[in-house]
């Protein structure tokens, strides 16, 4: 068994972080220096939809605010507070620049889950006296679906639009679903399980022409594909730090100012973040989020091209060597770094266990502990046996060609081995149509 040191090109030289040939000024604690230097052999990482590694340049930007500039950014009577406030506002500008927003439209949160809750519950409750209908899709992240269900318990009506077999919505169905009392449409930009990109600009046009607010969960899209909230007519957008090589525990929500979107706060407190999200803003985390957004804006084109090449390499090699592999989701309208494949006649959990030296997932990190097949795959009409055989491959900024090749070779090896153990695969090889068999029930 081969184990790869992760991150692949990270080591420590004289107490400084060195990553892919570049030296960064942030020092590691002694125990971490020892760990990296001697005993940190770990599986290689191919699960970037669950989380991304912290870019060392982001860590570098955060360190001064963890150690030296520790003032509360809301303390406006002394230099400590002013320093932190200046850093916070710079981060707000960096986030806004990435999506074409005004910095005043950026509200810092703890992550995309909180942002989604604020958008759906906050807009829904503010306009509930006049409008109590919300539209979303069956393939949204669980926090969006659960927020909608919470509003249903409060008397709201929610339409859960189906998606086509390729994972994309039917624009005509969206148009037909809008009613006079529809207040909000919430549709994610890039799906976290199958990587499909929804037609966000078309959705924005429909919502704008019908005077309905449009929210998109863009946690898997921000910093990876070009987004402009004005051009796309987006009214609210959810952002996550740890999906774009930033720190965990921080995110943001974009809330349009003109025309103004009104939101009822979902928590009480000191009224920070323009009264929409009370609580002390964690300066080191938002500095990290801002740095991650700035890096994403600078390197998006390069990253996208490189990730596309690696994704093509992975898909081509697997499909050329393994028969009966199904790509879940549209093959064209997708973010290339999220690849969801079903390996017929192989149990996905068995394949994951066999690939123990590669960190992969069988679905969303929030629901993959469940033995039930993915609700996203069920929504696109995937047969239950294929849904159970799915694996999600995540390719990111720091994924290497060697890691892709290693993953592919191991995948080919173990799929063939597991199929050799499968009586169903043997029957298929003998030319038996499994669908024609009348199985005996016990």
N, C-alpha and C positions, 0 to 999 in steps of 0.2 A: 504494500500500500504506500502511495506517495502522498506526503503531506507538504503543503506549501506554506511558507511564511507569509502571513497577511498583516499589514499591507505589504505587497510583494517587494516594493522598492523603498521600504522605510527602514532606516537604521539610525543609530545614534553615534555621533562623532563628537568627542569632547563635550558631552552633555547637551548637544544641540540636535534638533530634529533635522534629518536629511531625507528628502523625499524625491524620488525620480531624478537624482542628480542635483537637486537644488537644496541649498541650506536655508533653514528658517531659524529665527532667533529664539523661538520658544524652547526653554529647557524642560526636560522631563524630570519628575521626581526620581530619586535614586532607585526605588523598588521597580519603577517602570523601565529605567535604563537597564537594570539587571534582567528584567523579564524579556525585553526586546533582544538583548544581546545573547541570551543563553537558551531559554526554554519556551519560546513562544510559537512552536510549530502548531499551526492551526489549519483547518480546512480552508481552501481558497473560497472567495466570496463571490457568489453569483445570485444575490438576492437583494438587489438595490431598490426594488419596489417597496420592500419592507422598511429599509433604511439605507442611507448612504454613509460611508465613512466620513469623518470630519476632515475636510481639506486642511492640511497643516498651515496654509496661509490664513485660513479662517481662525484657527487656534492662535496664531501669531497676533492677529488683531484683537483677540479677546483677552489675552493674558494681562495687559496693563489694567484692565477694568476688573479683573479678578483679584489683583494684588494691590495696586497703587491708587487708581481712581475709583474709590469705592463709595463715593457719595450717593445719596438718594437723588435721582434726577428730578424729583418733585420738591426738593428743598431749595428754595430760591433766595435764601438770605446769606449764602456764603459760597466760597469758591468750589467746595467739594460738590455741591449740588449743581452749580453752573457747568462744571467740567462734564459731569455725567449727562446733564440735559443736552449739552452741545453734541456729545457723542450719540445720544438717542436720536436727535433730530437729523444728524448726518445719516444714520441708519435708515430713518424714515424716507429720506431723499433717495437713498440707494435702492430701497424696495420699490418706491414709486417709479423711478426711472426705468426699471426692468419691465414694467407692464404699461408704461405710458400714462401714469396717473399723476395727480397733484399730491404732494406729500401730505397735505391736510386730509386726504382721503384714505390714508393708511392708518389703521388701528392695530396696535400690537396685541397679540393674544398668546396663549400657551401652545397653540398649534392648530392644525386644520380641523380637528374635531370640535374644539371650542368655536372656531370661526364658523363652521357649518351650523352649529347650534345657534349662534348669534344671528346668522343670516335668516335661517328658517323660522325659528321661534320669535326672533326679534321683529322681523317684518310682519309675520303672520299676526302676532298679537297687537302690533300697533294699528293695523288696518282692519282688525276683526269686526269693528262696528259696521263696516260697509262691505268688506270682502272677506269671505271665509273659505275660499277654494284655492288649493295649491296643486301644482302639477310637478311630478318628478318622473323618474324611470325606475324600472324593476332592477336595474343593474348598478344603482348608486352604491357608494360606500355605506357600510352599516350605520354610521353615525347620522347620515342624511335620512336613511329609511327610518331609523328609530326616532329621530326628531319629528318626522312627519307623523309617525304613529302616536307620538306624545300629543301632537296637536289634534289628531283625530279624537283622542280621549277628551279633549277640551271642546269638542263640537265642530271642528273643522272638517271639511271634505277634502280628500286627497285623491287625485288621479295618478295611478302608477302606470305610466305608459309602457307597453311592451316594446321590445327591440326586435329588429330583423335578425335573421340567422347570422349575419355578419357582425352583429353587436351594435349597429347604428340605429338611431331612431328613424321613424318615418315622419318626415316633415309635415306631410298632410295630416297625419294623426295628431300631431302637436297642434296644428291650426284648429282642427275640429274639437280638440279638448278644451280650448280656451273659452271661458264663459264670462258673462258680465261681472261676476263677483270673484274672478280669479285675481289674486294679488301677486302671486309669485310663481315663477317657473325655475326649478333647480335641476340642472343637468350638468354632470361632470365633463371636464374637457377631455382628459385621457383616462381610460379605465385602468384601475390598479391591478386587475387580474389578467385581462386579455390585451391591454394596450391600445384599443381602438380610440381614434380621435373623432369626437362628435363634430358635426358641422356648426361650430359655435357662431360664426358670423351670420349664418342663415337663421339660427335660433334667435340671435340678438335682434335681427331685423323683424322677425315675427312678433317678438315680445314688445319691441318699441312701437310698432304700428298698432298694436292692440292696447297700449298703455298698461302693460304688465311688467313688473320688475323681473329681471333675469339674474339669477345667481348661478355661478359655476364653481364647483369644487375643482380647483386647478392644482391640487397638491402634487399630482404626477406630471404636470405640464409646465409649470412656472420654471423658467431657467433652462428648459429642455427644448421648447419650441417657441417661436416668436409669438407674443401675445400683446395686443394693444386694446385696453379696455374701452377706449373711445371709438376706435374703428369697428370693434366687434359689438358695440352697444351693450356692454356688460355693466350691470348696476352694482353687483356685489361679487367678490371673488375671494376664495379661501386659499391661503398659502401656508406651507409647512416648511420649517427650517431644515429638519433632518432629512428631507427628501432631495435637497439640493446641496449636500455636502456642508451643511451648517449644523449647529448644535440642536440637540433634542430639547423639548420643553419650550419652544418658542415658535410663533407663527404670526400671521397677520390676516386681517380682513380688509379688503378694499371696499369702501362704501361711497358711492357716487354723491357728489355735492350738488351738481347742476345737470339735469333736474334732480332735486334733492330726494334722497331715499331716507325715510324716517324709520328708525329702529328702536324698539323698546328694549332697554338693557335687561339682560337675563340674570344679572347678579347685582347686589347692592354694595356700596362702599364709598370710597372717597371721591368718586367721580372722575378718576383719571381717564385718559384717552378720550377726551371730549364727552365724557359722561357715558360712553358706550361700553367701557370695560374697566371697571374699578379694580384697583390693586396696584401696588408699586411695580413699575416696569423694570424688569431685570436687565440692567445696563449691559453686563457682559454678553448675555444671550442675544439681545437685539443688535449689539455691535457685530456679533457673529453672523446673525441673519443678514444684516446689511452687507457685510463683506462677501458672504456667499452669493448674494444677489448681484453684486458688482462683478465678481469673478464670472458668474454665469453669463452676464451680459457681454463680457469681453470674450469669452471662450465658447459661447453657444454654437456658433457655426462650425468651429473646429471639432468640438465634442460630438456634434450631431453627425458629421461626416464620418468620423472615426468609429463611432458606435454603430452606424449603419453598415460599414464594411465588416465589422466584427459580427454583427447580427446575420448578415448574408452568409458569412463564412460558417457560422454555427448551423444555420438552417440548411444550407446546401449540403454540408457534410452529413448531417443526420439523415436527411431525406434520401440522399444517394446511397446510404448504407443500410437503412432500416425501412422495410416496407410497412404499409399500413400505419403511417404517422399522419395525424390530422392537426393542422394549425387552427387554433380556436381564435375567432375574430377575423375581421376583414384583413386580407393580406396587403392591401395598399394604404387605406386610411388608418394608419397606426403609428404609434411611436416605436421606432425600431428597437429600442433597448428593452422592451417588454415582450417576451416571446412565450406564448403558452401553447404547448404541444401535448397532444394525447397519443399515447403509445398503445394501440389496440392489443388486447389480450395480456396486458401487464397491469398489475395493481400499482397505482401511483405510490402508495405508501411503501410497498416493497422495493420499488425502484429508488425512492429517497433513502431508504435504509442501506441499500447496496451502494449508493453514491455518498457514503458518509464522509468522504474526504472532500466533498464539494457542498457548500452551503447553498441549498436550493429550497424551493417552496412548492407546495401543491395548490396554493391559492393565496388569498389575502392573509397577511400575518395576524389580522384581527380575528379571523375565523378558521384558520387552518387546523386548529386543534380539534375541530369537530369532525366526526366520522361521516357526516352527511356530505354528499357531493356539493360542489360549489353552486350557490344560487345564481351566480352570474352565468355559469355554463348551462344550468337548467333553463335560464331565461332565453338563451340563444338556441335552444332546442337540441342541445347535445344529449345523445343517448346516455343513460345512467352509467353504463359500463365504460364508455369513453370519458365521461366526467370523472369517474374514479381513477382513470389512468393518466390524468393530466399533470404536467410539471411546468412550473413557470421559471424561465431562465431570465435573469436580470443582468444586463450589461451596462456598465457605467464608465465614468471618467477615468478610473484607474484600472479597469479590466484590461488584461494584456492578451495578445494573440496566443501566447503559450497557454494561458489559462483556458481560453476558449477551446483550443485543440485538445487539451487534457480532458476537459469536461466532455467534449464530443466523443473522444475515444473511450472513456469510461462508460458513457451512456450507451454507446453501441455495444460494448462488451457485455454489460449487464442486461440490457434489453434482450439480446440474443440468448443469454443464459436463462433468464426468467421465462422466456417463451418456450425454450426447450423443456421446461418443467410443466408447461401448461397443456392439459389435455385438449382444451379448446383450440389452441394453436395447432396442435397435431391434427385435429379434425379438419381445420381450415386447410392445412397443407394437403390433406387427402381429398380435397375438393368438396367437402360437405358444407352445405349452406346451413349455417347455424340457425338462421331465422325460420327454416323449414322444419326444425325439430320440435316436436311436442314434448316438452320436458315434464317428467312426472313430479307432481307435488307431494311432499312428505310432511 
